[in-house]
């Protein structure tokens, strides 16, 4: 699988995304011809610039001022009627739908009635469509991203002075690891945030990959203390799949019934926790207790923390971020003398699914270990 990893250490914007992908090898002229089919009348330019000594590409959309504001259905029709590649059209619509949903929440109106203002402007349409088309031209099948530098301070918008990140960008970044560093200005725009929200599979450290090419997309401003560029690395995914960043939720508990803790573990797993563990510990005054640790996707952190409070007697929890790397896995169903069993297969080996084996042991009255052995034998014979 070919993946693109966006390193948003100086934020991300739509024009920076297109520029980085052109810098990484997307054919600029072919891209511009595809964007012409949107019918905006815009002209496009890609030129080499430098940002703090780094050679980068800057993408510019030139067009006449347009006062009209487009609605989402109009923009979707422009995309669908264009000559963009099929998957590029789908992805561009996904990005605009994410952006529209965020703007609707900000303004408290149905998404169909959102006036897209800056978002509906020609440059934003071309930025989003261009990013999706360039990803397709480079054969990218999955997008990953770093933590996102939002910037800080305020920004001028159609509605007046707004805090950074802008309200729509902040909504799009929900569940995304983000921070603010550098100049007091907008580094991540709603358009850039929407591209990540709609397309990125995860956030954090770069996943294992064989890097084939890289590129830098320049922002319009040149900062004195940091390079205002978005870097993209493109290559083949490695043997391990990294689910990037996870949140660890941890609590020490010394006054709960053991049965309650078992119930809490079941509830947390049912609610989407990636893993839950209990570890015996000694607490203050030498009281025996347990440490419950929950591994969660960042977007599920608050929901699972609330559930941990609800189902246990803890008075507080701790959070931190960790990287999680897992091997690729698949399931194979095998037929045994007792029934069908799913077998999980990874590069490290294979193992029958416990719940399948337990169900068959209960239904047949056979020992669990006998069901396990039969499943392993069936899988080996199937190979």
C-alpha positions as CSV (number, residue, x, y, z in Angstrom):
1,X,0.0,0.0,0.0
2,X,1.3,3.4,-0.9
3,X,0.8,6.0,1.8
4,X,1.3,9.7,2.1
5,X,2.5,11.1,5.5
6,X,1.9,14.8,6.0
7,X,4.2,16.4,8.5
8,X,2.2,19.4,9.7
9,X,4.9,20.9,12.0
10,X,4.1,24.3,10.5
11,X,0.4,23.6,10.1
12,X,-1.5,22.7,7.0
13,X,-3.5,24.6,4.4
14,X,-5.1,23.6,1.2
15,X,-2.6,25.4,-1.1
16,X,0.3,24.0,1.0
17,X,-1.1,20.5,0.5
18,X,-1.3,20.8,-3.3
19,X,2.1,22.4,-3.5
20,X,3.7,19.6,-1.4
21,X,2.3,16.9,-3.6
22,X,3.5,18.8,-6.8
23,X,6.9,19.1,-5.1
24,X,6.8,15.3,-4.5
25,X,6.2,14.5,-8.2
26,X,2.6,15.1,-9.2
27,X,2.6,16.5,-12.7
28,X,1.7,20.2,-12.4
29,X,0.5,20.6,-16.0
30,X,-1.8,17.6,-15.9
31,X,-3.1,18.7,-12.5
32,X,-3.9,22.2,-13.8
33,X,-5.8,20.7,-16.8
34,X,-7.9,18.6,-14.5
35,X,-8.7,21.7,-12.3
36,X,-9.6,23.6,-15.5
37,X,-12.6,21.2,-15.8
38,X,-14.1,22.6,-12.6
39,X,-15.2,25.6,-14.7
40,X,-14.0,28.3,-12.2
41,X,-12.1,30.2,-14.8
42,X,-9.1,30.3,-12.5
43,X,-5.5,30.2,-13.5
44,X,-2.8,28.2,-11.7
45,X,0.8,28.6,-11.0
46,X,3.4,26.4,-9.3
47,X,6.8,28.0,-8.6
48,X,9.9,27.3,-6.6
49,X,10.5,29.4,-3.5
50,X,12.6,29.1,-0.3
51,X,11.4,29.1,3.3
52,X,14.3,29.4,5.8
53,X,16.7,27.8,3.4
54,X,14.3,25.0,2.3
55,X,13.5,24.8,-1.4
56,X,9.7,24.3,-1.7
57,X,6.9,24.7,-4.2
58,X,4.2,27.3,-3.8
59,X,0.8,26.8,-5.4
60,X,-1.2,29.9,-6.4
61,X,-4.8,30.2,-7.7
62,X,-5.5,33.4,-9.7
63,X,-9.0,34.4,-10.4
64,X,-11.3,37.4,-10.6
65,X,-13.0,38.5,-7.4
66,X,-16.4,36.7,-7.0
67,X,-19.0,38.0,-4.6
68,X,-21.4,35.0,-4.8
69,X,-21.3,32.4,-2.1
70,X,-21.8,28.8,-3.1
71,X,-23.7,26.1,-1.2
72,X,-22.6,22.6,-0.8
73,X,-24.8,21.0,-3.4
74,X,-23.5,23.5,-6.0
75,X,-19.9,22.6,-5.1
76,X,-20.6,18.9,-5.2
77,X,-22.1,19.2,-8.7
78,X,-19.0,21.2,-9.9
79,X,-16.8,18.3,-8.7
80,X,-19.0,15.6,-10.1
81,X,-19.1,17.2,-13.5
82,X,-15.4,17.8,-13.7
83,X,-12.7,15.5,-15.3
84,X,-11.1,14.7,-11.9
85,X,-10.3,11.0,-11.4
86,X,-13.1,8.9,-9.9
87,X,-11.6,8.5,-6.4
88,X,-10.4,12.1,-6.4
89,X,-14.0,13.2,-6.9
90,X,-15.2,11.0,-4.0
91,X,-12.5,12.3,-1.7
92,X,-13.1,15.9,-2.7
93,X,-16.8,15.5,-1.9
94,X,-15.9,13.9,1.5
95,X,-13.6,16.9,2.3
96,X,-16.3,19.4,1.5
97,X,-19.0,17.4,3.4
98,X,-16.7,17.5,6.5
99,X,-16.1,21.2,6.0
100,X,-19.8,21.9,5.5
101,X,-20.7,19.9,8.6
102,X,-18.3,22.0,10.7
103,X,-19.5,25.3,9.3
104,X,-23.1,24.2,10.0
105,X,-22.2,23.5,13.6
106,X,-20.4,26.9,13.9
107,X,-23.4,28.9,12.5
108,X,-26.2,26.7,13.9
109,X,-27.9,26.1,10.5
110,X,-28.5,23.0,8.4
111,X,-25.6,22.1,6.2
112,X,-27.7,22.7,3.0
113,X,-28.0,26.4,4.0
114,X,-24.4,27.0,4.8
115,X,-23.0,29.9,2.8
116,X,-19.4,28.8,2.2
117,X,-17.9,32.3,2.2
118,X,-14.1,31.7,2.1
119,X,-14.7,28.0,1.9
120,X,-16.8,28.4,-1.2
121,X,-14.3,30.7,-2.8
122,X,-12.6,29.6,-6.0
123,X,-9.2,29.1,-4.4
124,X,-10.6,26.8,-1.7
125,X,-12.5,24.7,-4.3
126,X,-9.3,24.4,-6.4
127,X,-7.2,23.6,-3.3
128,X,-9.4,20.7,-2.1
129,X,-10.0,19.3,-5.6
130,X,-6.3,19.7,-6.4
131,X,-5.1,17.9,-3.3
132,X,-7.4,15.0,-4.0
133,X,-6.4,14.8,-7.6
134,X,-2.7,15.0,-6.8
135,X,-3.0,12.2,-4.3
136,X,-4.6,10.1,-7.0
137,X,-1.9,11.0,-9.5
138,X,0.8,9.8,-7.1
139,X,-1.1,6.5,-6.4
140,X,-1.6,7.2,-2.8
141,X,-4.0,4.7,-1.1
142,X,-3.9,6.0,2.5
143,X,-3.1,9.3,4.2
144,X,-1.5,9.7,7.6
145,X,-0.4,12.8,9.5
146,X,1.7,14.1,12.3
147,X,0.3,16.0,15.3
148,X,-1.0,19.3,13.9
149,X,0.4,22.7,14.7
150,X,-2.6,25.0,14.7
151,X,-0.9,28.3,15.3
152,X,-2.3,30.9,17.8
153,X,-3.6,34.4,18.1
154,X,-6.4,35.7,15.8
155,X,-7.3,35.7,12.2
156,X,-9.5,38.0,10.1
157,X,-12.5,36.4,8.4
158,X,-15.8,37.4,6.8
159,X,-17.4,37.3,10.2
160,X,-14.7,39.5,11.8
161,X,-11.8,38.7,14.0
162,X,-11.7,35.0,15.0
163,X,-9.5,33.0,17.4
164,X,-6.9,30.6,16.1
165,X,-7.7,27.8,15.3
166,X,-10.8,29.2,13.6
167,X,-14.1,27.8,14.9
168,X,-14.6,25.5,12.0
169,X,-11.0,24.3,12.1
170,X,-11.3,23.6,15.8
171,X,-14.3,21.4,15.2
172,X,-12.6,19.5,12.4
173,X,-9.6,18.9,14.7
174,X,-11.8,17.2,17.4
175,X,-10.0,14.0,18.4
176,X,-6.8,15.0,16.6
177,X,-3.6,15.6,18.6
178,X,-2.8,19.3,18.1
179,X,-0.6,22.0,19.6
180,X,0.4,25.6,19.1
181,X,4.0,26.7,18.5
182,X,5.7,29.4,16.6
183,X,4.3,32.8,15.4
184,X,0.9,34.1,16.6
185,X,-0.9,33.5,13.4
186,X,-3.1,30.9,11.7
187,X,-1.0,27.9,10.6
188,X,-3.8,25.4,10.1
189,X,-6.8,26.6,8.1
190,X,-10.3,25.1,8.0
191,X,-9.5,23.8,4.5
192,X,-6.3,22.1,5.6
193,X,-8.1,20.7,8.7
194,X,-10.9,19.4,6.5
195,X,-8.5,17.5,4.3
196,X,-7.0,15.7,7.3
197,X,-10.4,15.1,8.9
198,X,-11.8,13.5,5.8
199,X,-8.8,11.6,4.6
200,X,-6.3,10.8,7.3
201,X,-6.3,7.3,8.8
202,X,-4.4,8.3,11.9
203,X,-2.1,10.9,13.6
204,X,1.3,10.7,15.3
205,X,4.7,9.4,14.4
206,X,5.4,8.4,10.8
207,X,4.2,4.9,10.2
208,X,6.7,2.3,9.0
209,X,7.3,2.9,5.3
210,X,9.9,2.7,2.6
211,X,10.1,6.4,1.5
212,X,10.0,6.7,-2.2
213,X,9.8,10.5,-2.6
214,X,9.2,13.6,-0.5
215,X,8.1,17.2,-1.1
216,X,7.7,20.6,0.6
217,X,4.7,22.9,0.1
218,X,5.2,26.5,1.0
219,X,2.8,28.7,2.8
220,X,2.3,32.3,1.6
221,X,4.0,33.8,4.6
222,X,7.8,33.6,5.4
223,X,8.4,33.5,9.1
224,X,11.7,34.6,10.7
225,X,12.0,31.7,13.2
226,X,10.6,28.6,11.4
227,X,10.1,27.3,7.8
228,X,6.5,27.8,6.8
229,X,6.2,24.6,4.8
230,X,4.2,21.4,4.9
231,X,6.3,18.2,4.2
232,X,4.9,15.1,2.6
233,X,6.6,11.7,2.5
234,X,5.3,9.1,0.1
235,X,6.2,5.4,0.0
236,X,5.2,1.9,0.5
237,X,3.9,0.8,3.9
238,X,6.2,-1.4,5.9
239,X,5.6,-4.8,7.4
240,X,4.0,-3.4,10.5
241,X,0.9,-1.2,10.5
242,X,1.1,1.7,12.9
243,X,-2.2,2.9,14.3
244,X,-0.2,6.0,15.2
245,X,-1.2,7.8,18.4
246,X,-3.3,6.3,21.2
247,X,-4.4,7.6,24.5
248,X,-3.7,5.8,27.7
249,X,-6.2,6.3,30.5
250,X,-5.1,5.1,34.0
251,X,-6.6,5.0,37.4
252,X,-5.6,3.5,40.8
253,X,-8.5,1.9,42.7
254,X,-8.6,0.5,46.2
255,X,-12.2,0.4,47.2
256,X,-14.1,-1.4,44.5
257,X,-15.6,-4.9,44.5
258,X,-13.7,-7.3,42.1
259,X,-16.9,-8.1,40.3
260,X,-17.3,-4.3,39.6
261,X,-13.9,-4.2,38.0
262,X,-14.6,-7.1,35.8
263,X,-17.9,-5.5,34.7
264,X,-16.1,-2.2,34.1
265,X,-13.5,-3.9,31.8
266,X,-16.3,-5.5,29.8
267,X,-18.1,-2.2,29.4
268,X,-15.0,-0.4,28.3
269,X,-14.2,-3.0,25.7
270,X,-17.7,-3.0,24.4
271,X,-17.5,0.8,24.2
272,X,-14.5,0.6,21.9
273,X,-11.4,0.4,24.1
274,X,-8.5,-1.1,22.3
275,X,-7.4,-2.9,25.4
276,X,-8.0,-2.9,29.2
277,X,-5.7,-4.3,31.9
278,X,-5.7,-4.6,35.6
279,X,-2.5,-4.7,37.7
280,X,-2.2,-5.3,41.5
281,X,-0.5,-2.4,43.3
282,X,0.0,-1.2,46.9
283,X,-1.3,2.3,47.5
284,X,-0.9,4.8,50.4
285,X,-1.1,3.3,53.9
286,X,-0.1,0.0,52.3
287,X,-3.7,-0.6,51.0
288,X,-3.8,-3.2,48.3
289,X,-5.5,-2.0,45.1
290,X,-5.4,-2.3,41.3
291,X,-4.2,-0.1,38.5
292,X,-6.7,-0.1,35.6
293,X,-5.2,1.0,32.3
294,X,-7.3,1.6,29.2
295,X,-5.8,2.0,25.7
296,X,-8.1,4.1,23.5
297,X,-8.1,5.9,20.2
298,X,-7.6,9.7,20.8
299,X,-11.1,10.5,19.7
300,X,-12.6,8.0,22.2
301,X,-10.6,9.2,25.2
302,X,-13.1,11.5,26.9
303,X,-16.0,9.0,26.3
304,X,-14.1,6.1,27.8
305,X,-12.8,8.2,30.7
306,X,-16.4,9.1,31.6
307,X,-17.3,5.4,31.5
308,X,-14.4,4.6,33.8
309,X,-15.7,7.2,36.3
310,X,-19.2,5.8,36.0
311,X,-18.4,2.1,36.5
312,X,-15.6,2.3,39.1
313,X,-15.0,4.2,42.4
314,X,-12.0,6.1,41.2
315,X,-11.8,9.8,42.0
316,X,-9.3,10.7,39.2
317,X,-7.7,9.4,36.1
318,X,-4.4,10.1,34.3
319,X,-3.9,10.5,30.5
320,X,-0.9,10.3,28.3
321,X,-0.1,9.7,24.7
322,X,1.7,6.6,23.4
323,X,2.5,5.2,20.0
324,X,0.9,1.8,19.1
325,X,2.3,-0.5,16.4
326,X,0.5,-3.7,15.3
327,X,1.3,-6.4,12.8
328,X,-1.1,-6.8,9.9
329,X,-3.7,-9.5,10.7
330,X,-6.5,-11.4,8.9
331,X,-9.0,-14.0,9.9
332,X,-9.4,-17.4,8.3
333,X,-12.5,-19.6,9.0
334,X,-11.7,-23.3,9.3
335,X,-14.0,-26.3,9.7
336,X,-13.5,-28.7,12.6
337,X,-15.3,-31.8,13.7
338,X,-17.1,-29.6,16.3
339,X,-18.0,-26.6,14.0
340,X,-16.5,-23.5,12.4
341,X,-13.7,-21.5,14.1
342,X,-12.1,-18.3,13.1
343,X,-8.3,-18.3,13.2
344,X,-6.4,-15.0,13.6
345,X,-3.3,-15.0,11.3
346,X,-0.3,-12.6,11.7
347,X,3.3,-12.7,10.6
348,X,4.1,-13.8,14.2
349,X,1.8,-16.9,14.0
350,X,-1.8,-18.0,14.2
351,X,-4.3,-18.5,17.0
352,X,-7.9,-19.6,17.2
353,X,-10.5,-17.1,18.4
354,X,-11.3,-17.7,22.0
355,X,-15.0,-16.8,21.8
356,X,-15.5,-19.3,18.9
357,X,-13.8,-22.1,20.8
358,X,-15.6,-21.3,24.0
359,X,-18.9,-21.4,22.2
360,X,-18.2,-24.7,20.6
361,X,-17.0,-26.2,23.9
362,X,-20.2,-25.1,25.6
363,X,-22.4,-26.5,22.7
364,X,-20.6,-29.8,22.5
365,X,-19.4,-30.4,26.0
366,X,-15.9,-31.0,24.8
367,X,-12.9,-29.6,26.7
368,X,-11.8,-26.1,25.5
369,X,-8.3,-27.3,24.9
370,X,-9.5,-30.0,22.6
371,X,-11.4,-27.4,20.5
372,X,-8.3,-25.3,20.3
373,X,-6.2,-28.2,19.1
374,X,-8.8,-29.2,16.5
375,X,-8.8,-25.6,15.2
376,X,-5.0,-25.4,14.9
377,X,-4.9,-28.7,13.1
378,X,-7.6,-27.6,10.7
379,X,-5.8,-24.4,9.9
380,X,-2.5,-26.2,9.3
381,X,-4.2,-28.7,7.0
382,X,-5.8,-25.9,5.1
383,X,-2.5,-24.4,4.3
